[in-house]
Amino acid sequence: MTIERRAFLKTAAALSAAGSLSSLPFAAARAQVPDVARILAGFAPGGTNDVLSRHIAQQIQGGYAPSVVVENRTGAAGQLAISATKQAAPDGRTMLVVPMAGLAIYPFIYGSLPYDPFKDLTPVSLAGVFDTGLAVGPMVPREVKNVPDFLAWAKANPARASCGSPAAGTPQHFMIELLSRAGGVPLVHVPYRGSQPAVMDTVGAQVAAVAAPVGEFRQQAELGKLRVLATATTRRGKFTPDVPTFAEQGFKGLEFAEWFAVFLPPKASPELVGRLNAELRKALAVPSLIEGVANVGIEARWSSAEDLAARLRGDTAQWGPVVKSIGFKVDS
């Protein structure tokens, strides 16, 4: 082998090694991006949790991972999806879209919860916020136009003073209990398996009223089959600007915010959290996503991971005393 040949091979080898070394950070970053990622949704297809999850999956596919699918891990009021996230590897392949109640309220109502919201999940970002409202159906006379009217009617008709909610232990359930106390009128709480059965029974005059996310009965209200009397918000809702809040009608302490958020399994790296958070920031600003989730009463909302963690702490502190004062527990 000639001297020139040896020199050429040494130079080529050196350049190859340098190229390999320079590509290591990129390779490490690529290693954090899964080929197929899944979003766990704890409720059935077609509901608000599912709709939001599918819009997010569509928007982050390609940027976060080549393929993103939604897996409806239903059961135990959303607990199965949270538990599955807790047990998943922190490699970016598993994400969770979860409503506030499963993290800030469940610890106070379930005697044995299979996860700790603060230790077993890694906050990433808010995904959306939504309002709860009170609506009445045809069982209640047309003359009832506001909350004081409804409470007066309920007091005069105790056998029919019933109000449905998506389930026992939900914010909507507690809203009914708080309204009953504030008005000094017994309201019979009727729990359902989801908002839609409660809404349809109110439309069908099986129950007098329903407390649910406004997106769940928005269509029925627009058709004139339900009348929305109030929202449990600090100010009038984006989707119900003509509906007064409980506070406007003289009922304080019935203001609370509900949200969906995205979490990763425990011990997910800050780099992975940052990557997913950046993808969500872009996704939640896409007009088609904003419009799609608005159809079910959700306002798309991004946040930093730190802001989400602070929000969870604040809501947990708010709901603990409320649940304790009501004294509700689920045997589990």
Secondary structure, 3 states (H helix, E strand, C coil): CCHHHHHHHHHHHHHHHHHHHHCHHHHHHHHCCCCEEEEEECCCCCCHHHHHHHHHHHHHECCCECEEEEEECCCHHHHHHHHHHHHCCCCCCEEEEEECHHHHCHHHHECCCCCCCCCCCEEEEEEEEECEEEEECCCCCCCCCCHHHHHHHHHHCHHHCEEEECCCCCHHHHHHHHHHHHHCCCCEEEECCCHHHHHHHHHCCCCCEEEEEHHHHHHHHHCCCCEEEEECCCCCCCCCCCCCECHHHCCCCCCCCEEEEEEECCCCCHHHHHHHHHHHHHHCCCHHHHHHHHCCCEEECCCCHHHHHHHHHHHHHHHHHHHHHHCCCECC
